[in-house]
Amino acid sequence: MRKRWMIGVMTAMALGMLLAGCSLFEPAASVVPMSRGVTQQYILEFARIPGDLGATVESVGGALVNVLEAIGVAVIEADDAGIQEIGNLPGVVSILPNLAFDLEVPEAVELSTESIGDDETYFGLQWALDAIDAPEAWDAGYTGEGVQVAILDTGVDDTHPDLTGNVNVDDSISMVPWDATLTPVHWHGTHVAGIVAAADNQFGVIGVAPNAEIVSVKVFGIDPDDPTQIIGYFDWTLEGIVYAADLGVDVINMSLGGYVAHWETPANEANAFINLVRKAVNYAYQKGVVVVCSAGNESWNGLGDSAVLHVPSDIGNGLCVSATGPVGWAYDPGTDLDLFASYSNYGPQIDFAAPGGDAQLYDVDPFWYYDMVLNCSPGGFTFAAGTSQAAPHVAGVAALIIEAGGGDMKPSHVLRELRASADDLGKPGEDIYYGHGRVNAYQAVMP
């Protein structure tokens, strides 16, 4: 039976524009169990994984797909009778179907880009860097040198001229079983990586922490049964978090997420799912990793509907980031860069705000896309807007803080510096739109 309690896919994929064209699209809301014939994949949480689990699974005609010992998780493929028998093993805490998130790939629509030439530098279009005072942080000597940031996403184009020197190919990995390559399956991951660490090389764009090192952890792949769809199974993200934490990265960025609605599922299943995500995020935090998550793009009030959670942003020790952006920046570069984005989720779960861009002038003004965030895409550059773009700005500032702190800081200390340095916007003090404030790179690295 199809599970309907988890909806949504990658956050912040609602607005995207290639320099040569534009695309607007909504994320698909379908979530289906990962099935193969009469068998299905399940995620089992154990209080302690049995040493003979593989043999037990084989004895009922199943297959042990993966084990994440660090968080007590095993991925098992079995039929109904087999999973029932396995579920009777001592120490089983929960059993969940391995869910898949479908992502529709957008088609590009050609638009004029009169003021952008192929041979130009695009720094002048990166209003988001001015919004957080990133150039001032660079001038003070901080560029993210020696800091490693993992991007859990659709893969990163390590051949892009703005990223090729900053992607650690040896540490990068794909969690997609049928695609071991590092080749990106969509522009999203490359765009996110560029926001964090596009190089300062007199070409294209520049990232918040241009000397930081990127580790690409691909947790989305092309559906082999439908090449028009991009999918990411739940266990791939869990595995990606554990991998990055065990690797010893300093920061994890997850511009992805989905929703758990308690009214659509039995409480035990919803809680089991939430607890597994929380366990993985907290595992990374305890290993010394700053985990940054996008808040989501549905203009959803986390206070007004507490029966819904956006994960991973709303749970565990991850930072939940909302989005800001200007309206009409192309005509007035002095316009307010910190307007709360029209699509951004908000509520008491928000920790910080950061530039995510907006598209309120879409279909109204020919240069509406300048209000979006410009950065890398495979083979070129892309304007995009969403909390997916806001989160990596915070990840980049975290990288600058870690460098300024000597290269080794506890996540709690990074959070302290982010709070102390953020610009308090909106209602004085912490509020449901900006959290502790919109991050400020320069103030974050100054003593």
C-alpha positions in Angstrom: 0.0 0.0 0.0 1.3 3.4 -0.9 2.3 5.5 2.1 0.9 9.0 2.1 2.2 10.5 5.3 5.4 12.0 3.8 5.0 14.7 1.2 7.3 17.1 -0.6 10.8 16.7 -2.0 13.8 18.9 -2.2 13.1 22.2 -0.5 13.9 25.4 -2.5 13.5 23.8 -5.9 10.5 26.0 -6.6 12.3 28.7 -8.6 15.2 28.3 -11.0 16.7 30.1 -13.9 19.5 29.3 -16.3 21.4 32.3 -17.7 20.2 31.2 -21.1 16.7 30.6 -19.9 14.2 30.3 -17.1 12.3 27.5 -15.4 9.6 27.6 -12.8 8.3 24.4 -11.3 6.6 22.9 -8.3 8.2 19.9 -6.5 6.4 16.7 -7.0 4.5 15.5 -3.9 4.5 11.8 -4.6 6.2 9.4 -2.3 6.3 5.7 -2.9 7.8 2.7 -1.3 10.9 1.3 -3.0 9.7 -2.0 -4.4 11.2 -4.7 -6.6 8.8 -7.4 -7.6 7.2 -9.1 -4.7 9.8 -7.7 -2.3 10.1 -4.2 -0.8 12.9 -2.4 1.0 12.4 -1.6 4.6 14.4 0.5 7.1 14.7 -1.2 10.5 15.9 0.6 13.6 17.5 -1.6 16.2 18.4 -1.0 19.8 21.4 -3.1 18.9 22.0 -4.7 15.5 22.3 -8.5 15.8 25.6 -9.9 14.7 23.9 -12.6 12.6 21.4 -10.3 11.0 22.6 -11.1 7.5 22.2 -14.8 7.9 18.7 -14.3 9.4 17.6 -12.1 6.5 18.9 -14.7 4.0 17.1 -17.5 5.8 13.7 -15.8 5.1 14.6 -15.2 1.4 15.5 -11.5 1.9 18.7 -9.5 1.4 20.6 -7.2 3.7 21.1 -4.0 1.6 22.9 -1.8 4.0 23.9 -1.3 7.7 24.4 2.0 9.4 25.9 0.8 12.6 26.4 4.3 14.0 22.7 5.0 14.2 21.4 1.4 14.6 19.8 1.1 11.2 19.6 -1.7 8.7 18.1 -1.6 5.2 16.5 -4.9 4.3 14.7 -6.2 1.2 12.1 -8.8 1.9 8.6 -9.9 1.1 5.7 -9.4 3.6 6.2 -12.7 5.4 9.9 -12.3 5.6 9.8 -8.8 7.1 7.2 -10.0 9.7 9.6 -12.7 10.8 12.6 -10.3 10.9 10.5 -7.9 12.8 10.2 -10.4 15.7 14.0 -10.3 16.3 15.1 -9.0 19.7 15.9 -5.3 19.7 13.8 -4.1 16.8 12.6 -0.6 17.6 10.8 0.3 14.4 10.1 -0.8 10.8 9.5 1.7 8.0 9.2 1.3 4.2 12.1 2.9 2.4 10.4 5.9 0.9 11.3 7.5 -2.4 11.0 11.2 -3.3 10.2 11.9 -6.9 11.5 15.2 -8.4 10.3 16.5 -11.7 13.0 17.9 -13.9 12.0 21.3 -15.3 12.2 22.3 -19.0 14.0 25.5 -19.8 12.1 28.5 -21.3 14.3 30.9 -23.2 14.5 34.5 -21.8 16.5 37.6 -22.6 19.6 38.2 -20.5 20.7 41.4 -22.1 23.0 42.7 -19.3 24.9 39.5 -18.8 27.6 38.6 -21.3 29.3 35.2 -21.6 32.7 36.9 -21.2 31.7 39.1 -18.1 32.4 38.6 -14.5 29.1 38.2 -12.6 30.2 39.5 -9.2 28.2 42.6 -9.6 25.0 40.6 -9.8 25.6 38.7 -6.5 23.6 41.0 -4.2 23.4 38.2 -1.7 27.1 38.6 -0.8 26.6 42.3 -0.1 23.6 41.5 2.1 25.7 39.4 4.5 28.9 41.5 4.2 30.9 38.7 2.8 33.4 40.9 0.9 34.3 42.6 4.2 35.0 39.2 5.8 37.3 38.4 2.9 39.1 41.7 3.3 39.7 40.8 6.9 41.5 37.7 5.7 38.9 35.0 6.1 37.9 32.8 3.1 37.1 29.4 4.6 40.6 28.0 4.1 41.1 24.6 5.6 37.3 24.0 6.3 35.5 21.1 4.7 31.8 21.4 3.8 29.7 18.4 2.7 26.9 19.1 0.2 24.1 16.4 0.4 22.3 17.0 -2.8 22.0 16.0 -6.5 25.8 15.9 -7.0 28.3 18.7 -7.8 30.0 19.4 -11.1 33.6 19.2 -10.1 34.7 20.2 -13.6 33.0 23.6 -13.4 35.7 26.3 -13.6 34.5 27.9 -10.5 34.5 24.7 -8.5 37.1 22.4 -10.0 39.8 23.4 -7.5 37.5 23.3 -4.5 35.8 19.9 -4.8 37.6 17.0 -3.0 36.9 14.3 -5.6 38.5 11.6 -3.5 36.2 12.2 -0.5 33.1 12.8 -2.6 30.7 9.9 -3.0 27.4 8.8 -4.5 24.9 7.0 -2.3 22.8 6.0 -5.4 23.2 2.2 -5.7 22.9 2.2 -9.5 25.0 5.4 -10.1 28.5 5.4 -8.5 29.6 8.4 -10.6 30.0 11.9 -9.2 28.3 13.4 -12.2 25.4 15.7 -11.1 21.9 14.7 -12.1 20.5 18.2 -11.7 21.8 21.8 -11.4 20.7 22.1 -7.8 23.7 20.6 -6.0 26.1 22.5 -8.1 24.3 25.8 -7.4 24.3 25.1 -3.6 28.0 24.2 -3.7 28.9 27.4 -5.6 27.1 29.5 -3.0 29.3 28.0 -0.3 32.6 27.9 -2.1 32.8 29.0 -5.8 36.5 30.0 -6.2 37.9 33.5 -6.3 39.5 33.1 -9.7 38.5 36.2 -11.8 35.9 34.1 -13.5 32.1 33.7 -13.1 30.9 34.0 -9.5 32.4 33.6 -6.0 31.1 31.8 -2.9 30.8 32.9 0.7 33.8 30.9 1.6 35.8 30.8 -1.7 38.7 28.7 -0.2 36.6 26.1 1.6 36.7 22.5 0.4 33.6 20.9 -0.9 32.7 17.2 -0.5 29.8 16.2 -2.8 27.6 13.5 -1.3 25.0 12.6 -4.0 21.8 11.5 -2.4 19.5 11.9 -5.4 19.7 10.0 -8.7 17.8 9.5 -11.9 15.0 6.9 -11.6 16.1 4.0 -13.8 12.4 3.2 -14.5 11.6 6.8 -15.5 14.5 9.0 -16.7 12.4 12.1 -16.4 12.3 11.7 -12.6 15.0 12.4 -10.0 14.5 10.4 -6.8 16.2 10.2 -3.4 15.5 7.4 -1.0 15.4 8.0 2.7 18.2 5.7 3.6 20.5 7.5 1.1 20.2 10.7 3.1 20.8 8.9 6.4 23.8 7.2 4.9 25.1 10.5 3.6 24.9 12.2 7.0 26.7 9.3 8.7 29.4 9.2 5.9 30.1 12.9 6.1 30.2 12.8 9.9 32.6 9.9 10.0 34.7 11.5 7.3 35.2 14.4 9.7 33.8 17.3 7.7 33.2 20.6 9.5 29.8 21.5 8.0 27.0 19.6 6.4 24.5 21.4 4.1 21.2 19.8 3.4 19.1 21.9 1.0 16.5 19.2 0.9 13.6 18.0 3.0 10.1 16.7 3.3 7.0 16.9 5.5 5.7 14.6 8.2 1.9 15.1 8.7 0.7 13.4 11.8 -2.9 13.2 10.7 -1.9 11.1 7.6 -0.1 8.4 9.4 -0.2 6.4 12.6 1.7 8.2 15.3 4.2 5.3 15.8 5.3 5.5 12.1 5.6 9.3 12.1 7.5 9.3 15.3 9.8 6.5 14.1 10.7 8.4 11.0 11.3 11.6 12.9 13.4 9.8 15.5 15.6 8.3 12.8 16.3 11.6 11.2 16.9 13.2 14.6 19.3 10.4 15.5 21.3 10.9 12.3 21.5 14.7 12.6 22.5 14.5 16.3 25.1 11.9 15.5 26.8 14.3 13.1 26.5 17.1 15.7 28.1 14.9 18.4 30.9 14.2 15.9 31.6 17.9 15.8 29.7 18.8 12.6 27.6 21.9 12.1 24.5 20.8 10.3 22.6 23.4 8.2 19.2 22.8 6.7 16.8 24.7 4.5 13.4 25.6 6.1 11.2 24.8 3.2 9.3 26.8 0.6 5.6 26.5 1.2 5.0 29.7 3.2 4.2 27.4 6.1 3.8 28.6 9.7 5.4 26.1 12.0 3.6 27.6 14.9 0.2 27.6 13.3 0.3 23.9 12.3 2.4 21.9 14.9 1.0 18.7 13.5 3.4 19.0 10.5 7.1 18.9 10.6 9.6 19.7 7.9 12.5 17.4 8.2 15.4 17.5 8.7 15.2 21.3 9.4 12.7 21.2 12.2 14.3 18.5 14.4 17.5 17.6 16.1 20.6 19.8 16.4 20.5 21.1 12.8 20.1 24.8 12.0 16.9 25.8 10.3 17.3 28.6 7.7 14.6 30.9 6.3 15.1 33.0 3.2 15.3 36.8 2.4 15.6 38.7 -0.8 14.9 42.0 -2.6 12.1 43.0 -4.9 13.2 45.1 -7.9 16.9 45.0 -7.3 17.7 45.3 -11.1 16.3 48.9 -11.0 17.5 49.9 -7.5 20.6 48.2 -6.1 20.0 50.2 -2.9 16.7 48.5 -2.3 16.1 46.4 0.8 17.9 43.1 0.5 16.4 41.7 3.6 12.7 41.4 2.8 11.3 38.1 4.0 10.9 35.8 1.0 7.3 35.3 -0.1 7.7 31.5 -0.2 9.8 30.8 2.9 8.5 28.7 5.8 8.5 30.5 9.1 7.8 29.8 12.8 9.6 29.1 16.0 11.7 26.5 14.3 13.7 29.2 12.4 17.2 29.7 13.7 18.6 32.1 11.1 17.7 33.9 7.9 19.9 34.3 4.9 19.7 35.4 1.2 17.5 33.0 -0.8 16.2 35.4 -3.4 12.6 35.9 -4.6 10.6 36.1 -7.8 7.6 38.3 -6.9 8.0 40.2 -10.2 7.8 37.0 -12.3 5.6 37.7 -15.4 5.5 41.4 -14.4 9.0 42.7 -15.1 11.5 41.4 -17.7 14.3 41.5 -15.1 12.5 39.8 -12.3 15.2 37.1 -12.0 17.8 39.5 -10.8 16.1 39.3 -7.4 17.2 35.6 -7.3 20.5 34.2 -6.3 23.1 33.7 -9.1 25.6 30.9 -8.9 27.1 27.9 -10.7 25.2 25.2 -12.6 26.7 22.4 -14.7 28.1 24.0 -17.8 27.3 27.5 -16.8 25.5 29.7 -14.2 22.0 29.7 -12.8 19.6 32.1 -11.0 17.5 30.3 -8.4 15.5 31.2 -5.4 14.5 29.2 -2.3 15.5 28.3 1.2 17.9 25.9 -0.7 19.9 29.0 -1.6 19.6 30.5 1.9 21.0 27.5 3.8 24.4 27.4 1.9 24.9 31.1 2.8 24.8 30.1 6.4 27.0 27.1 5.8 29.6 29.4 4.1 29.5 31.8 7.1 29.9 28.8 9.4 33.0 27.9 7.4 34.4 31.4 7.9 33.8 31.2 11.6 35.5 27.9 11.9 38.6 29.2 10.0 38.6 32.3 12.3 38.4 30.0 15.3 41.5 28.1 14.3 40.0 25.4 12.2 38.5 23.3 14.9 35.3 24.5 16.7 32.5 22.7 18.4 29.1 23.2 16.7 27.8 24.9 19.9 30.6 27.5 19.6 29.8 28.1 15.9 26.2 28.6 16.8 27.2 31.0 19.6 29.1 33.1 17.1 26.3 33.0 14.5 23.9 34.3 17.1 26.1 37.0 18.4 26.9 38.3 15.0 23.6 38.1 13.1 21.8 41.3 12.2 18.6 41.5 14.2 15.8 42.1 11.7 12.0 42.2 12.1 10.7 42.1 15.6 13.5 42.9 18.2 15.1 39.7 19.4 14.3 36.3 18.2 11.3 36.1 15.9 9.4 33.6 13.7 10.7 35.0 10.4 14.4 35.7 10.9 15.1 33.6 14.0 18.2 35.1 15.7 18.7 37.3 12.7 20.1 37.4 9.2 23.7 36.1 9.2 26.5 38.5 8.9 29.8 37.2 7.6 32.0 40.1 8.6 30.6 40.5 12.1 30.9 36.7 12.6 34.7 36.7 12.1 35.6 39.9 13.9 36.8 39.7 17.5 
